[in-house]
């Protein structure tokens, strides 16, 4: 069993051609030193062709904290996360995208809470708020009085928008990796969160931890376009969502997307399908969704 360094966190960042904005995250990490030195920064470069490597090499010489850098071939963010989750050595880990950065006291807030809840084996990690540069919360805050939650219950609890997830490394590294499909970049990080939901809860930090910006070349900004660009990935993801669904409406909604993805891949949506009846009734809406995606694609919107 891997022994992780206790009371220490790895901030990890998959990046691709973000040399022009990565300094924001570096600067925010320098500010964490006022309260907390128990962290390291792990950067995995997905084959950048800009000056990212030069910048990071410069920071590695002057930073008052440890920076670990890997440069690999371009495979997409999820492939990098699979690699990262297996090499982290600290007790906690948090993904901060290359176009985002931490609030000034983010790590201090994380460790204040972690020292209290780490002894609870039911808690697989923590979850806090993302905010925009103007301070507005992305989506909504968590409901008052709620101490813990599962990712799958966000919608039921009225929680909207991206959030910042901090996991025990021993937990996130113990689940199956994100799947890989030739020629596609798997676009659904929530897949892993839902697997972890089966065994663990997340303790809530109802405070801003990360400042985010949705750039034109970002995964969040371009998520809609991935329906056509990564149909096999989405077909797998929607099949998993049907399996993990906690209500019929959730399963039916994902069956609609499953049918649409099946049309893109030209695969039989009933083969190896544990929910053929649900899928059968989802076919008409799945066909309509696929037609809509094709039409918007021709207009350049997808």
FIZANU-185770 format. One record per residue (C-alpha): x, y, z; residue in one letter. Coordinates in steps of 0.1 Angstrom, whole numbers. Layout:
% FIZANU-185770
node c1 X	c2 Y	c3 Z	type A
...
END
This chain:
% FIZANU-185770
node c1 0	c2 0	c3 0	type X
node c1 14	c2 34	c3 -10	type X
node c1 24	c2 57	c3 19	type X
node c1 15	c2 93	c3 12	type X
node c1 30	c2 123	c3 28	type X
node c1 5	c2 134	c3 54	type X
node c1 -8	c2 170	c3 58	type X
node c1 6	c2 180	c3 25	type X
node c1 -12	c2 187	c3 -8	type X
node c1 -3	c2 185	c3 -45	type X
node c1 -17	c2 212	c3 -67	type X
node c1 -16	c2 196	c3 -102	type X
node c1 -21	c2 213	c3 -135	type X
node c1 -25	c2 197	c3 -170	type X
node c1 -16	c2 224	c3 -195	type X
node c1 -14	c2 230	c3 -232	type X
node c1 -1	c2 262	c3 -248	type X
node c1 -10	c2 283	c3 -218	type X
node c1 23	c2 300	c3 -212	type X
node c1 5	c2 334	c3 -216	type X
node c1 -17	c2 329	c3 -185	type X
node c1 0	c2 302	c3 -164	type X
node c1 18	c2 329	c3 -144	type X
node c1 -14	c2 338	c3 -126	type X
node c1 -14	c2 304	c3 -110	type X
node c1 22	c2 306	c3 -102	type X
node c1 17	c2 340	c3 -85	type X
node c1 -12	c2 327	c3 -65	type X
node c1 8	c2 298	c3 -52	type X
node c1 35	c2 322	c3 -41	type X
node c1 9	c2 340	c3 -20	type X
node c1 -1	c2 307	c3 -3	type X
node c1 33	c2 308	c3 15	type X
node c1 21	c2 334	c3 39	type X
node c1 -1	c2 308	c3 56	type X
node c1 10	c2 274	c3 43	type X
node c1 41	c2 257	c3 29	type X
node c1 28	c2 222	c3 28	type X
node c1 23	c2 219	c3 -9	type X
node c1 40	c2 212	c3 -42	type X
node c1 30	c2 220	c3 -78	type X
node c1 29	c2 193	c3 -104	type X
node c1 27	c2 204	c3 -140	type X
node c1 21	c2 180	c3 -169	type X
node c1 25	c2 196	c3 -203	type X
node c1 4	c2 180	c3 -230	type X
node c1 28	c2 187	c3 -258	type X
node c1 28	c2 226	c3 -258	type X
node c1 45	c2 244	c3 -286	type X
node c1 47	c2 278	c3 -269	type X
node c1 71	c2 290	c3 -241	type X
node c1 55	c2 270	c3 -213	type X
node c1 85	c2 248	c3 -207	type X
node c1 109	c2 278	c3 -206	type X
node c1 87	c2 296	c3 -181	type X
node c1 84	c2 266	c3 -158	type X
node c1 121	c2 259	c3 -159	type X
node c1 127	c2 295	c3 -148	type X
node c1 102	c2 292	c3 -119	type X
node c1 117	c2 259	c3 -108	type X
node c1 150	c2 278	c3 -101	type X
node c1 134	c2 306	c3 -80	type X
node c1 102	c2 292	c3 -65	type X
node c1 101	c2 289	c3 -27	type X
node c1 82	c2 257	c3 -31	type X
node c1 87	c2 224	c3 -50	type X
node c1 77	c2 223	c3 -87	type X
node c1 76	c2 190	c3 -106	type X
node c1 74	c2 192	c3 -144	type X
node c1 67	c2 166	c3 -171	type X
node c1 63	c2 172	c3 -208	type X
node c1 45	c2 145	c3 -229	type X
node c1 29	c2 140	c3 -262	type X
node c1 -5	c2 156	c3 -269	type X
node c1 -32	c2 131	c3 -256	type X
node c1 -58	c2 154	c3 -240	type X
node c1 -65	c2 164	c3 -204	type X
node c1 -80	c2 131	c3 -191	type X
node c1 -50	c2 111	c3 -203	type X
node c1 -28	c2 135	c3 -183	type X
node c1 -50	c2 131	c3 -152	type X
node c1 -47	c2 93	c3 -154	type X
node c1 -9	c2 97	c3 -153	type X
node c1 -10	c2 124	c3 -126	type X
node c1 -32	c2 104	c3 -102	type X
node c1 -7	c2 76	c3 -101	type X
node c1 24	c2 96	c3 -93	type X
node c1 12	c2 120	c3 -66	type X
node c1 30	c2 114	c3 -33	type X
node c1 10	c2 137	c3 -10	type X
node c1 -21	c2 130	c3 12	type X
node c1 -43	c2 154	c3 -7	type X
node c1 -45	c2 166	c3 -43	type X
node c1 -64	c2 193	c3 -62	type X
node c1 -65	c2 200	c3 -99	type X
node c1 -62	c2 237	c3 -108	type X
node c1 -64	c2 243	c3 -146	type X
node c1 -38	c2 264	c3 -163	type X
node c1 -62	c2 293	c3 -169	type X
node c1 -73	c2 294	c3 -132	type X
node c1 -56	c2 303	c3 -100	type X
node c1 -62	c2 300	c3 -62	type X
node c1 -76	c2 326	c3 -38	type X
node c1 -50	c2 340	c3 -15	type X
node c1 -59	c2 317	c3 14	type X
node c1 -72	c2 287	c3 -4	type X
node c1 -47	c2 261	c3 9	type X
node c1 -51	c2 275	c3 44	type X
node c1 -88	c2 271	c3 43	type X
node c1 -84	c2 235	c3 29	type X
node c1 -61	c2 225	c3 57	type X
node c1 -82	c2 241	c3 85	type X
node c1 -111	c2 219	c3 75	type X
node c1 -90	c2 188	c3 66	type X
node c1 -74	c2 187	c3 101	type X
node c1 -109	c2 183	c3 115	type X
node c1 -124	c2 158	c3 91	type X
node c1 -94	c2 136	c3 80	type X
node c1 -101	c2 110	c3 107	type X
node c1 -136	c2 103	c3 91	type X
node c1 -130	c2 74	c3 67	type X
node c1 -163	c2 81	c3 50	type X
node c1 -149	c2 115	c3 37	type X
node c1 -131	c2 110	c3 4	type X
node c1 -122	c2 146	c3 0	type X
node c1 -134	c2 182	c3 2	type X
node c1 -153	c2 205	c3 -22	type X
node c1 -153	c2 243	c3 -23	type X
node c1 -164	c2 272	c3 -45	type X
node c1 -151	c2 285	c3 -78	type X
node c1 -156	c2 322	c3 -83	type X
node c1 -151	c2 346	c3 -112	type X
node c1 -126	c2 374	c3 -111	type X
node c1 -154	c2 398	c3 -100	type X
node c1 -160	c2 376	c3 -69	type X
node c1 -193	c2 362	c3 -81	type X
node c1 -197	c2 325	c3 -73	type X
node c1 -198	c2 302	c3 -103	type X
node c1 -234	c2 288	c3 -102	type X
node c1 -245	c2 287	c3 -66	type X
node c1 -231	c2 282	c3 -31	type X
node c1 -239	c2 250	c3 -12	type X
node c1 -271	c2 250	c3 9	type X
node c1 -268	c2 264	c3 44	type X
node c1 -265	c2 238	c3 71	type X
node c1 -252	c2 210	c3 48	type X
node c1 -219	c2 196	c3 59	type X
node c1 -212	c2 169	c3 33	type X
node c1 -225	c2 159	c3 -1	type X
node c1 -220	c2 136	c3 -31	type X
node c1 -212	c2 149	c3 -65	type X
node c1 -243	c2 131	c3 -79	type X
node c1 -265	c2 150	c3 -55	type X
node c1 -256	c2 184	c3 -67	type X
node c1 -286	c2 188	c3 -89	type X
node c1 -310	c2 174	c3 -64	type X
node c1 -297	c2 199	c3 -38	type X
node c1 -299	c2 228	c3 -62	type X
node c1 -261	c2 232	c3 -65	type X
node c1 -251	c2 246	c3 -98	type X
node c1 -218	c2 255	c3 -116	type X
node c1 -183	c2 242	c3 -114	type X
node c1 -168	c2 235	c3 -80	type X
node c1 -133	c2 228	c3 -67	type X
node c1 -127	c2 192	c3 -57	type X
node c1 -99	c2 182	c3 -33	type X
node c1 -94	c2 144	c3 -29	type X
node c1 -75	c2 120	c3 -8	type X
node c1 -48	c2 108	c3 -31	type X
node c1 -53	c2 72	c3 -18	type X
node c1 -90	c2 75	c3 -29	type X
node c1 -88	c2 91	c3 -64	type X
node c1 -58	c2 68	c3 -74	type X
node c1 -77	c2 36	c3 -65	type X
node c1 -104	c2 39	c3 -91	type X
node c1 -103	c2 29	c3 -128	type X
node c1 -87	c2 55	c3 -150	type X
node c1 -105	c2 76	c3 -175	type X
node c1 -111	c2 55	c3 -206	type X
node c1 -92	c2 60	c3 -238	type X
node c1 -106	c2 59	c3 -274	type X
node c1 -84	c2 62	c3 -304	type X
node c1 -86	c2 97	c3 -320	type X
node c1 -107	c2 111	c3 -291	type X
node c1 -100	c2 130	c3 -259	type X
node c1 -123	c2 119	c3 -232	type X
node c1 -142	c2 151	c3 -221	type X
node c1 -161	c2 141	c3 -189	type X
node c1 -142	c2 145	c3 -156	type X
node c1 -174	c2 139	c3 -137	type X
node c1 -171	c2 102	c3 -146	type X
node c1 -145	c2 96	c3 -119	type X
node c1 -163	c2 117	c3 -93	type X
node c1 -194	c2 95	c3 -98	type X
node c1 -175	c2 64	c3 -92	type X
node c1 -160	c2 78	c3 -60	type X
node c1 -196	c2 87	c3 -49	type X
node c1 -203	c2 50	c3 -46	type X
node c1 -180	c2 48	c3 -15	type X
node c1 -174	c2 83	c3 -2	type X
node c1 -188	c2 117	c3 6	type X
node c1 -172	c2 152	c3 1	type X
node c1 -170	c2 176	c3 30	type X
node c1 -181	c2 211	c3 21	type X
node c1 -160	c2 242	c3 23	type X
node c1 -186	c2 269	c3 14	type X
node c1 -159	c2 295	c3 6	type X
node c1 -141	c2 306	c3 -26	type X
node c1 -110	c2 285	c3 -33	type X
node c1 -104	c2 291	c3 -70	type X
node c1 -107	c2 319	c3 -94	type X
node c1 -117	c2 307	c3 -128	type X
node c1 -118	c2 320	c3 -164	type X
node c1 -135	c2 302	c3 -193	type X
node c1 -112	c2 307	c3 -222	type X
node c1 -123	c2 302	c3 -258	type X
node c1 -99	c2 272	c3 -262	type X
node c1 -109	c2 256	c3 -228	type X
node c1 -126	c2 223	c3 -223	type X
node c1 -154	c2 238	c3 -203	type X
node c1 -160	c2 265	c3 -230	type X
node c1 -160	c2 239	c3 -258	type X
node c1 -179	c2 211	c3 -240	type X
node c1 -208	c2 213	c3 -264	type X
node c1 -186	c2 206	c3 -294	type X
node c1 -173	c2 174	c3 -278	type X
node c1 -206	c2 156	c3 -285	type X
node c1 -194	c2 152	c3 -322	type X
node c1 -157	c2 152	c3 -316	type X
node c1 -157	c2 124	c3 -290	type X
node c1 -188	c2 103	c3 -297	type X
node c1 -173	c2 70	c3 -284	type X
node c1 -162	c2 87	c3 -252	type X
node c1 -196	c2 102	c3 -247	type X
node c1 -214	c2 69	c3 -255	type X
node c1 -193	c2 52	c3 -228	type X
node c1 -199	c2 80	c3 -204	type X
node c1 -237	c2 80	c3 -210	type X
node c1 -239	c2 43	c3 -205	type X
node c1 -221	c2 47	c3 -172	type X
node c1 -244	c2 74	c3 -162	type X
node c1 -274	c2 51	c3 -169	type X
node c1 -258	c2 25	c3 -147	type X
node c1 -251	c2 49	c3 -119	type X
node c1 -284	c2 68	c3 -121	type X
node c1 -304	c2 71	c3 -89	type X
node c1 -337	c2 79	c3 -106	type X
node c1 -356	c2 70	c3 -138	type X
node c1 -356	c2 106	c3 -151	type X
node c1 -318	c2 107	c3 -147	type X
node c1 -314	c2 74	c3 -165	type X
node c1 -338	c2 84	c3 -193	type X
node c1 -320	c2 117	c3 -199	type X
node c1 -287	c2 99	c3 -203	type X
node c1 -303	c2 73	c3 -225	type X
node c1 -313	c2 102	c3 -249	type X
node c1 -277	c2 113	c3 -251	type X
node c1 -266	c2 77	c3 -254	type X
node c1 -288	c2 72	c3 -285	type X
node c1 -275	c2 104	c3 -301	type X
node c1 -238	c2 94	c3 -295	type X
node c1 -247	c2 59	c3 -309	type X
node c1 -258	c2 75	c3 -341	type X
node c1 -225	c2 94	c3 -344	type X
node c1 -205	c2 62	c3 -339	type X
node c1 -229	c2 41	c3 -360	type X
node c1 -230	c2 15	c3 -333	type X
node c1 -259	c2 -6	c3 -321	type X
node c1 -272	c2 11	c3 -290	type X
node c1 -289	c2 -20	c3 -278	type X
node c1 -258	c2 -43	c3 -278	type X
node c1 -244	c2 -49	c3 -243	type X
node c1 -270	c2 -25	c3 -230	type X
node c1 -284	c2 -32	c3 -195	type X
node c1 -313	c2 -8	c3 -200	type X
node c1 -328	c2 -17	c3 -235	type X
node c1 -364	c2 -7	c3 -226	type X
node c1 -353	c2 27	c3 -213	type X
node c1 -331	c2 31	c3 -244	type X
node c1 -360	c2 21	c3 -267	type X
node c1 -383	c2 48	c3 -254	type X
node c1 -354	c2 73	c3 -256	type X
node c1 -348	c2 67	c3 -294	type X
node c1 -371	c2 94	c3 -308	type X
node c1 -356	c2 121	c3 -286	type X
node c1 -321	c2 108	c3 -292	type X
node c1 -326	c2 111	c3 -329	type X
node c1 -339	c2 146	c3 -325	type X
node c1 -309	c2 156	c3 -304	type X
node c1 -286	c2 141	c3 -330	type X
node c1 -303	c2 161	c3 -358	type X
node c1 -300	c2 193	c3 -337	type X
node c1 -263	c2 187	c3 -331	type X
node c1 -257	c2 181	c3 -368	type X
node c1 -275	c2 212	c3 -378	type X
node c1 -258	c2 235	c3 -353	type X
node c1 -225	c2 219	c3 -364	type X
node c1 -231	c2 230	c3 -400	type X
node c1 -237	c2 265	c3 -387	type X
node c1 -204	c2 265	c3 -369	type X
node c1 -219	c2 266	c3 -335	type X
node c1 -206	c2 232	c3 -324	type X
END
